[in-house]
Amino acid sequence: MPVEDVFTKINREYYELTGAEKKIADYVMLHQRDSQYLSISEMAVAAGVAEATVSRFCRRLGYQGYNAFKLAVASSSAAPSMNNPLGGEVSPEDTVASMCEKLCAADVEAVTQTYALIRQSDVKRAAELILAAGRVLCMGLGGSMILAMEAAHLFSTVMPNFYAVEDSHNQVIRASSLTAGDVVLYFSYSGSTRDMLDVMRLVRERGAHSIVITRFPNSQGAKYADVTLECGSRETPYQLGSIAAKIAQLYLVDVLFTEVCRRDIAGARAMRRAVADALSNKHL
């Protein structure tokens, strides 16, 4: 038996919904293509309801949570490319040349969108926090942890106090020992994972500071941050961990790294020279 279309479910259940739940249903039905891109916090704002109402709406329709609902929206959308796991609107019929062109356009668009979202005051504040920090712990989960490791590696060429913390249990352990002079640099495209919230609550409780790089500045995790840097790449639930999204976040790392180095060019140059000298014997 075929799985029932999510929009059919909404229509069938519509008159059993509460007034607030009908607001969500109305929004989703009017914005079928765009709904899958929204975080739960953005959906709540768009529909004019509380996040708890969104969760309740999803469960009423038989989904375990909001992410499961978004997957259903992606599967049921009328646009054939919505459940495409390929990036850049690539299709199996494309030539290699057209595939490369589409991916290039998608990656460039991700950076361009991110550039348009940058607030100078946030970049300056983030740089100030990093320069004043005793320790900077770079964290993330899954693919986001790869970005955190890259950030820690890059910053360690100019500053000695950057560390990547990989395991989610270790992240909680390290967060519990933070002091007021420490900073957590957290990468999370969604900004809404349980492990992230565990860490961010501890950061605040310990009086430390946090910088979050995310697609969703109004997400639950981002609400705990001192500074939020927003990446502009959009991906469907079937394109999770897309390269375009990673490129957008790495662009923000580059921006932040450059701003930090600009504050102390002489110091950054000296540190990089020392690192280059230490690595020189590693090359043939």
C-alpha positions, 0 to 999 in steps of 0.5 A: 500500500502506498504511503499517504501523501502528507498534503492529503493527510492535512486536508483529511485532518484539517477540520479536526485541528485546533485554530493554531494548528490550522495556521500551520496547515494553511501555511504549509499548503500555501508554501509547499515548496518552501516549507521543507527549508524552514527550521521549527522556529522559522515555521513557528514564526511564519505561521504565527504560533509557538514551537510547541504547537508545531511539534503537536501538529506534526504528532497529530499527523502521525509523525514522530517530530518536525524533521520527519514531517519535513521529510514527508513534505519533501517526498510529497511536494509536486516539484520532482527535484524536491526529493533529489539527493543530488546537489545543485538541482543536478539530474541523472540526465545531465552531462558531466559538463552541465553537472559541473556548471550546476554545482559551481553555480550552487556553491557560488550562490551559497557563498553569495547568500552568506555574504549578504547575511553577514553583519559587520558588528557580529564579525567584530564581536566574535573576533573580540571574544576569540582574541580575549579567550583563554581557550576556544573549543571548536565543536559540532556533530557529524559533518559539522564536526569536520568543519569544527576540526578545520576551524581549530586547525586553521586558527591553531596556525596563529593562536595556541589555544584552539582545540577541537572536541569531537565526541558528544560526551567529551563536549559535555565534559569539556563544557562543564569545566569552562571558565568565564574567559573561555569560548565555544565555537559551535557548528550546526547547520540546523542549530537544533540538536539535543547534544548542541543544547546540552553544551550550550546550556552548560556554556551559559551556566559556566559564564563562558561565551559562545559563537554559533555558525548556523543556517537558522539564527532563531533556532533553539541552540542559536538563542544561547549564543553570544554571537550567531554567524548565519550561513546562506545555503539552503538544502532539502532534507534529502541533501543533508550535509551538502557541500554547498552548505559546508562551503558557506560555513567555511567562508564564515570561518575564513571571514572570522579568521581573517578578522582575527589576524587583522587585529594583530598582523605582526603576531599572526605573521610571527606565529605562522612563521614559527609553524612553517619552520616547525613543519619544514622537516615534514616535507621531502 
